Amino acid sequence: MYDVIIIGAGAAGLSAAQVLGRQQRRTLLLDGGAPRNSPADGVHMYLSRDGYPPLDLLAAGLREVAAYPSVEVHHGRADSVAGSLDGFTVALLDGTVHHARRLLLATGQVDEPWPVPGVPERWGRSVFHCPFCHGWEARGRSIAVLGREPAQVMLAAYLADRFSDDIVVATDGPHELPPSVLGNLTQLKIRLIETPVAELGGDLDALELRFADGTVLPRQAVFHRAPTRQGAPFAAQLGAELLPDGYVRVDEFAQTTVPGVSAAGDLARLPALPDGLTLLSQAAADGVRAAVWLEQGLFRAALPVAPG
Ligand SMILES: Cc1cc2nc3c(=O)[nH]c(=O)nc-3n(C[C@H](O)[C@H](O)[C@H](O)COP(=O)(O)OP(=O)(O)OC[C@H]3O[C@@H](n4cnc5c(N)ncnc54)[C@H](O)[C@@H]3O)c2cc1C
């Protein structure tokens, strides 16, 4: 019986494992593979590691966690979870089954870029989703924004405000954008193209958006706020509440609505926030917060005299 099983070894899961290891908690950390930002050349906004390769950051985290003997790292994926407070079961794809008193879900989100040929292949390398992560690198460049939902298209307005005066929105077919969004595009001199997109070719600084009518638009950067989905179904399997946009609902202690189950990182958010703050530093902080409160809960539950 572990004290805590952490599912997911990205910034959130690794940070939590380090906290629990330092408190000598028997912890199993399940490392299911690549983190969300793995296609990117470097991480940004992670103080002291600007431009650092994403996988090197996690390798360093794994090395640090290895210093704490109460933490076991298992490189494999969880398949299903069940149980309740003090008695959770995690079944792995390799057929092994593990038990824990508490669970920490840190399985992140998965991006699902439009299946336009050339777009998924360039995801994170020359097709970017986040102006905080990659806007600086695209400053002063000619930019195409792919999207037809208001939030996807308003990314163009943000980029026009901060980084470039040469922005085109491609909706890849007809759109139903509200007048307020269209009004902003017009005022900010952002052109909107409804012609279906056939393909994205080239690479960073020399991209080509090729349209179905044969026209070609050279661009230096492409932004696309791709839809996302949960990286794993475990919160739903356990009956934890999801918010309408699919995030796992957590409170200030990183607890889900299921006792004994916490969630940290990109998969979860406080209901008071308008959107998830899906950044590495935030995920690491979430992991620390979740682990500290899990630790406090385990300590208080084991006290010989129940705290008043
Ligand atoms: C292209 C790109 C670039 C980005 N660049 C930046 C940046 O520069 N700066 C920044 O602050 N943020 C950046 N982000 C956001 C950043 O990647 C996320 O905020 C961060 O990775 C979230 O950490 P996490 O631990 O919650 O999830 P992740 O890092 O995604 O880790 C989740 C882990 O859970 C594992 N997992 C999933 N299912 C299972 C399972 N069944 N069993 C076991 N393990 C499982 C996954 O394999 C993964 O390792 C970027 C995102 C993208 C897409």
The ligand as a MOL file (V3000), in Angstrom:
LIG
                    3D

  0  0  0     0  0            999 V3000
M  V30 BEGIN CTAB
M  V30 COUNTS 53 58 0 0 0
M  V30 BEGIN ATOM
M  V30 1 C 3.7230 23.0590 -27.9470 0
M  V30 2 C 3.6150 23.5450 -26.5310 0
M  V30 3 C 4.5760 24.3980 -26.0290 0
M  V30 4 C 4.4660 24.8620 -24.7120 0
M  V30 5 N 5.4020 25.7340 -24.2500 0
M  V30 6 C 5.3030 26.1990 -22.9790 0
M  V30 7 C 6.2530 27.1500 -22.4880 0
M  V30 8 O 7.1710 27.5610 -23.2040 0
M  V30 9 N 6.0950 27.5810 -21.2180 0
M  V30 10 C 5.0810 27.1700 -20.4120 0
M  V30 11 O 4.9990 27.6200 -19.2620 0
M  V30 12 N 4.1680 26.2600 -20.8590 0
M  V30 13 C 4.2650 25.7680 -22.1120 0
M  V30 14 N 3.3330 24.8800 -22.5830 0
M  V30 15 C 2.3290 24.3640 -21.6360 0
M  V30 16 C 2.9700 23.2160 -20.8270 0
M  V30 17 O 3.3930 22.2090 -21.7210 0
M  V30 18 C 1.9650 22.6370 -19.8380 0
M  V30 19 O 1.4180 23.6720 -19.0510 0
M  V30 20 C 2.6570 21.6270 -18.9200 0
M  V30 21 O 3.2580 20.5990 -19.6900 0
M  V30 22 C 1.6310 21.0340 -17.9510 0
M  V30 23 O 2.2580 20.1290 -17.0980 0
M  V30 24 P 1.4520 18.8640 -16.5650 0
M  V30 25 O 2.3850 18.1650 -15.6550 0
M  V30 26 O 0.1150 19.2850 -16.0650 0
M  V30 27 O 1.1360 18.0050 -17.8730 0
M  V30 28 P 2.1390 17.3160 -18.9000 0
M  V30 29 O 3.4450 18.0270 -18.9390 0
M  V30 30 O 1.4060 17.1870 -20.1750 0
M  V30 31 O 2.3980 15.8910 -18.2510 0
M  V30 32 C 1.3540 14.9580 -18.1270 0
M  V30 33 C 1.9980 13.6150 -18.0790 0
M  V30 34 O 0.9870 12.6250 -17.7930 0
M  V30 35 C 1.2930 11.4940 -18.5580 0
M  V30 36 N 0.1210 10.6280 -18.6780 0
M  V30 37 C -1.0230 10.8090 -19.3800 0
M  V30 38 N -1.8220 9.7470 -19.2810 0
M  V30 39 C -1.1660 8.8500 -18.4900 0
M  V30 40 C -1.4630 7.5460 -18.0490 0
M  V30 41 N -2.5820 6.9130 -18.4100 0
M  V30 42 N -0.5660 6.9120 -17.2470 0
M  V30 43 C 0.5920 7.5140 -16.8860 0
M  V30 44 N 0.9220 8.7570 -17.2930 0
M  V30 45 C 0.0610 9.4060 -18.1040 0
M  V30 46 C 1.7540 12.0620 -19.8990 0
M  V30 47 O 2.4910 11.1090 -20.6300 0
M  V30 48 C 2.6270 13.2210 -19.4180 0
M  V30 49 O 3.9550 12.8290 -19.2070 0
M  V30 50 C 3.3930 24.4390 -23.8940 0
M  V30 51 C 2.4190 23.5810 -24.4260 0
M  V30 52 C 2.5180 23.1510 -25.7280 0
M  V30 53 C 1.4460 22.2590 -26.2870 0
M  V30 END ATOM
M  V30 BEGIN BOND
M  V30 1 1 1 2
M  V30 2 1 2 3
M  V30 3 2 2 52
M  V30 4 2 3 4
M  V30 5 1 4 5
M  V30 6 1 4 50
M  V30 7 2 5 6
M  V30 8 1 6 7
M  V30 9 1 6 13
M  V30 10 2 7 8
M  V30 11 1 7 9
M  V30 12 1 9 10
M  V30 13 2 10 11
M  V30 14 1 10 12
M  V30 15 2 12 13
M  V30 16 1 13 14
M  V30 17 1 14 15
M  V30 18 1 14 50
M  V30 19 1 15 16
M  V30 20 1 16 17
M  V30 21 1 16 18
M  V30 22 1 18 19
M  V30 23 1 18 20
M  V30 24 1 20 21
M  V30 25 1 20 22
M  V30 26 1 22 23
M  V30 27 1 23 24
M  V30 28 2 24 25
M  V30 29 1 24 26
M  V30 30 1 24 27
M  V30 31 1 27 28
M  V30 32 2 28 29
M  V30 33 1 28 30
M  V30 34 1 28 31
M  V30 35 1 31 32
M  V30 36 1 32 33
M  V30 37 1 33 34
M  V30 38 1 33 48
M  V30 39 1 34 35
M  V30 40 1 35 36
M  V30 41 1 35 46
M  V30 42 1 36 37
M  V30 43 1 36 45
M  V30 44 2 37 38
M  V30 45 1 38 39
M  V30 46 1 39 40
M  V30 47 2 39 45
M  V30 48 1 40 41
M  V30 49 2 40 42
M  V30 50 1 42 43
M  V30 51 2 43 44
M  V30 52 1 44 45
M  V30 53 1 46 47
M  V30 54 1 46 48
M  V30 55 1 48 49
M  V30 56 2 50 51
M  V30 57 1 51 52
M  V30 58 1 52 53
M  V30 END BOND
M  V30 END CTAB
M  END
